[in-house]
Amino acid sequence: MRLGIFSDVHANIEALSAVLEAYRSERIDVYHCLGDTVGYGASPNDCADRIRGLARHTILGNHDAAVAGRMDYSYYYEAARHALDTHAALLSSDNMEWLKSLPYSMPLDDVDVMLSHGSPIRLEEFEYIFAPEQARECLPYWDELKQVTFIGHSHLCKVFALQPGEATELTAKKITLNRNQKYIISVGSVGQPRDYDNRASYVTFDTDTREFEFKRVEYDIECSAQKIFDAKLERNFGHRLFIGV
């Protein structure tokens, strides 16, 4: 079975549309979204509608939780709070109820996979994993970890291989998983990449061959950014799309 896994769309319908079009050539059997459908961008309903109709499982992201009233976001900086408040006002009742229902994680027991937005431990705290020292915090939970945990949240494409007492970052774009290791894989961001590559990020995973691959696709950044400007959201949310940061 081939899985299409993506995360952090952040209300960027142009990026999401490009990713879904690119997936058409990948023979995907099942799609999963790792959260943060909303926040930052200008098209929260369009993105929620597409993901609701496509993904078998969608995980709750921190921006989703904030918009759905499931977390305190008073400590977020003003521009981010404004975008979340705007999205909360814009979302249809169906999309709001959907966000309110999303799980913090989802085990796929038959393929030895866990889906999570941030770290798979202390789920409600949405902790980041973007460096080996953060991945090492999962080692005490070795017996509870699936062979691979797919996460989003950092907007970075990262792979960490775990063995008892050790976590190592890998740099390969395409990896066949070693049965003797466990992995935490950060799938990057569809709608707001932050690795200085402005192309939308998504991944494929073949559950039979255990082969994983990062993918990137260009999209209409000018259109997406202009929608942000027109919506009177923080202009930097649009500017940063051009440089992928």
C-alpha positions as CSV (number, residue, x, y, z in Angstrom):
1,M,0.0,0.0,0.0
2,R,1.3,3.5,-0.9
3,L,0.6,6.3,1.6
4,G,0.5,10.0,0.7
5,I,1.4,11.9,3.9
6,F,1.4,15.7,4.1
7,S,1.2,18.4,6.8
8,D,1.0,22.1,7.6
9,V,-1.1,23.3,4.7
10,H,-1.8,26.5,6.6
11,A,-4.8,27.7,4.4
12,N,-2.7,27.8,1.3
13,I,-5.0,26.3,-1.4
14,E,-2.6,27.0,-4.3
15,A,0.1,24.8,-2.6
16,L,-2.4,22.1,-1.6
17,S,-3.8,21.9,-5.1
18,A,-0.3,21.6,-6.6
19,V,0.5,18.8,-4.1
20,L,-2.7,16.9,-4.8
21,E,-2.1,17.2,-8.6
22,A,1.5,15.9,-8.1
23,Y,0.2,12.9,-6.1
24,R,-1.9,11.8,-9.1
25,S,1.3,10.3,-10.6
26,E,2.3,8.5,-7.4
27,R,-0.4,5.7,-7.3
28,I,-1.4,6.7,-3.8
29,D,-3.9,4.3,-2.0
30,V,-4.5,6.3,1.2
31,Y,-3.8,9.9,2.2
32,H,-3.1,11.2,5.7
33,C,-2.8,14.8,6.9
34,L,-0.7,15.6,9.9
35,G,-2.4,18.8,10.9
36,D,-2.4,22.6,10.8
37,T,-4.9,22.9,8.0
38,V,-5.5,26.5,9.1
39,G,-3.4,29.4,10.2
40,Y,-1.3,32.0,8.3
41,G,-2.9,31.7,4.8
42,A,-6.0,33.1,3.2
43,S,-8.1,30.0,2.2
44,P,-9.0,28.1,5.4
45,N,-12.4,26.8,4.2
46,D,-11.1,25.7,0.7
47,C,-8.3,23.7,2.3
48,A,-10.5,22.2,5.0
49,D,-13.0,21.1,2.4
50,R,-10.3,19.4,0.2
51,I,-8.6,17.6,3.1
52,R,-11.9,16.5,4.7
53,G,-12.9,14.9,1.4
54,L,-9.5,13.3,0.8
55,A,-7.6,12.2,3.9
56,R,-8.5,9.0,5.7
57,H,-7.0,10.5,8.9
58,T,-6.2,14.1,9.7
59,I,-4.4,14.9,12.9
60,L,-5.0,18.0,15.1
61,G,-2.3,20.7,14.7
62,N,-1.6,23.5,17.2
63,H,-3.2,26.1,14.8
64,D,-6.2,23.8,14.4
65,A,-6.5,23.5,18.1
66,A,-6.3,27.2,18.6
67,V,-9.0,28.0,16.0
68,A,-11.2,25.3,17.4
69,G,-11.0,26.6,20.9
70,R,-9.0,23.6,22.2
71,M,-6.0,25.4,23.5
72,D,-4.9,28.8,24.9
73,Y,-3.1,30.8,22.2
74,S,-2.8,34.1,24.1
75,Y,1.0,33.7,24.1
76,Y,1.2,33.6,20.3
77,Y,2.5,36.8,18.7
78,E,-0.2,39.3,17.6
79,A,-0.1,38.6,13.9
80,A,-0.5,34.9,14.4
81,R,-3.4,35.5,16.8
82,H,-5.1,37.8,14.3
83,A,-4.9,35.1,11.6
84,L,-6.3,32.5,14.0
85,D,-9.2,34.8,15.0
86,T,-9.9,35.6,11.4
87,H,-10.0,31.9,10.5
88,A,-12.3,31.1,13.4
89,A,-14.7,33.7,12.1
90,L,-14.5,32.5,8.5
91,L,-14.8,28.7,8.9
92,S,-18.0,27.1,8.0
93,S,-19.8,25.3,10.9
94,D,-19.0,21.9,9.3
95,N,-15.3,22.7,9.1
96,M,-15.2,24.1,12.7
97,E,-16.9,20.9,14.0
98,W,-14.4,18.8,12.0
99,L,-11.4,20.7,13.7
100,K,-13.0,20.1,17.1
101,S,-13.2,16.4,16.4
102,L,-9.6,15.8,15.2
103,P,-7.4,13.4,17.2
104,Y,-3.9,14.3,18.6
105,S,-2.4,11.2,17.1
106,M,-3.4,8.1,15.2
107,P,-1.7,4.7,15.2
108,L,-1.8,2.7,12.0
109,D,-1.1,-0.7,13.7
110,D,-1.3,-2.8,10.6
111,V,1.6,-1.0,9.0
112,D,3.6,-0.1,12.2
113,V,3.1,3.7,11.8
114,M,2.1,6.5,14.1
115,L,0.7,9.8,12.8
116,S,1.3,12.9,15.0
117,H,1.6,16.7,14.5
118,G,4.5,17.2,16.9
119,S,6.4,14.9,19.2
120,P,4.6,11.7,19.9
121,I,5.2,12.2,23.6
122,R,3.2,14.9,25.6
123,L,1.0,15.2,22.6
124,E,-1.1,18.1,23.8
125,E,2.0,20.3,24.2
126,F,2.9,20.1,20.5
127,E,6.6,19.9,21.1
128,Y,9.0,20.3,18.1
129,I,11.4,17.7,16.8
130,F,13.9,19.3,14.4
131,A,17.3,18.2,15.9
132,P,18.7,14.9,17.2
133,E,18.6,16.0,20.8
134,Q,14.9,16.5,20.6
135,A,14.5,13.1,18.9
136,R,16.5,11.5,21.8
137,E,13.7,12.6,24.2
138,C,11.6,9.8,22.6
139,L,14.1,7.1,23.5
140,P,12.7,6.3,26.9
141,Y,9.5,5.4,25.2
142,W,11.2,3.0,22.8
143,D,8.8,0.1,23.4
144,E,5.8,2.3,22.7
145,L,7.1,3.8,19.5
146,K,6.0,2.4,16.1
147,Q,8.7,1.7,13.6
148,V,8.0,5.0,12.0
149,T,6.4,8.1,13.4
150,F,5.4,10.7,10.9
151,I,5.2,14.3,12.2
152,G,4.8,17.9,10.9
153,H,4.9,21.1,13.0
154,S,8.5,22.3,12.3
155,H,7.9,22.8,8.5
156,L,11.2,21.1,7.9
157,C,12.1,17.9,6.1
158,K,13.9,15.8,8.6
159,V,14.6,12.1,9.2
160,F,15.9,10.7,12.6
161,A,16.9,7.1,13.0
162,L,16.6,5.8,16.5
163,Q,18.3,2.9,18.2
164,P,18.3,2.2,22.0
165,G,20.4,5.0,23.5
166,E,21.0,6.8,20.2
167,A,19.2,9.1,17.7
168,T,20.9,10.1,14.4
169,E,19.8,12.5,11.7
170,L,19.9,11.2,8.2
171,T,20.1,13.3,5.1
172,A,18.9,11.1,2.3
173,K,15.9,12.2,0.2
174,K,14.9,8.6,-0.3
175,I,15.2,5.9,2.3
176,T,14.4,2.2,2.7
177,L,13.7,1.7,6.4
178,N,15.9,-0.7,8.4
179,R,13.8,-3.1,10.4
180,N,16.3,-2.9,13.3
181,Q,15.7,0.9,13.7
182,K,12.8,3.1,14.5
183,Y,12.3,6.5,12.8
184,I,10.8,9.9,13.3
185,I,10.2,11.6,10.0
186,S,9.2,15.2,9.7
187,V,7.4,15.6,6.4
188,G,7.9,19.4,5.9
189,S,5.1,21.8,5.0
190,V,2.7,22.0,2.1
191,G,1.7,25.7,2.6
192,Q,4.7,27.3,4.3
193,P,8.1,25.6,3.9
194,R,10.8,26.9,6.2
195,D,13.9,25.2,4.8
196,Y,14.7,27.9,2.2
197,D,13.1,25.8,-0.6
198,N,9.8,27.5,-1.5
199,R,8.3,24.5,-3.2
200,A,5.5,22.7,-1.4
201,S,6.7,19.6,0.5
202,Y,4.9,16.2,0.7
203,V,6.0,12.5,1.1
204,T,5.2,9.0,-0.1
205,F,5.6,5.8,1.9
206,D,5.3,2.3,0.6
207,T,4.2,0.1,3.4
208,D,5.3,-3.1,1.6
209,T,8.8,-2.1,0.6
210,R,9.2,0.3,3.6
211,E,10.5,2.9,1.2
212,F,10.0,6.5,2.1
213,E,10.7,9.6,-0.2
214,F,10.5,13.4,0.2
215,K,8.8,15.2,-2.7
216,R,8.6,18.9,-3.7
217,V,6.4,20.7,-6.2
218,E,6.2,24.3,-7.4
219,Y,3.0,26.2,-7.0
220,D,1.6,29.7,-7.7
221,I,3.2,31.6,-4.8
222,E,2.3,35.0,-6.2
223,C,-1.4,34.1,-6.2
224,S,-1.3,32.7,-2.7
225,A,0.7,35.7,-1.3
226,Q,-1.7,38.2,-3.0
227,K,-4.7,36.5,-1.3
228,I,-2.9,37.0,2.1
229,F,-2.3,40.7,1.3
230,D,-5.9,41.2,0.2
231,A,-7.2,39.6,3.3
232,K,-5.3,42.1,5.5
233,L,-3.3,39.4,7.2
234,E,0.3,39.9,8.2
235,R,2.1,40.8,5.0
236,N,5.1,38.7,6.1
237,F,3.0,35.6,5.9
238,G,2.9,36.2,2.1
239,H,6.5,37.5,1.7
240,R,8.0,34.5,3.4
241,L,6.4,32.1,0.9
242,F,8.8,33.4,-1.8
243,I,11.9,32.5,0.1
244,G,10.7,29.4,2.0
245,V,11.4,30.5,5.5
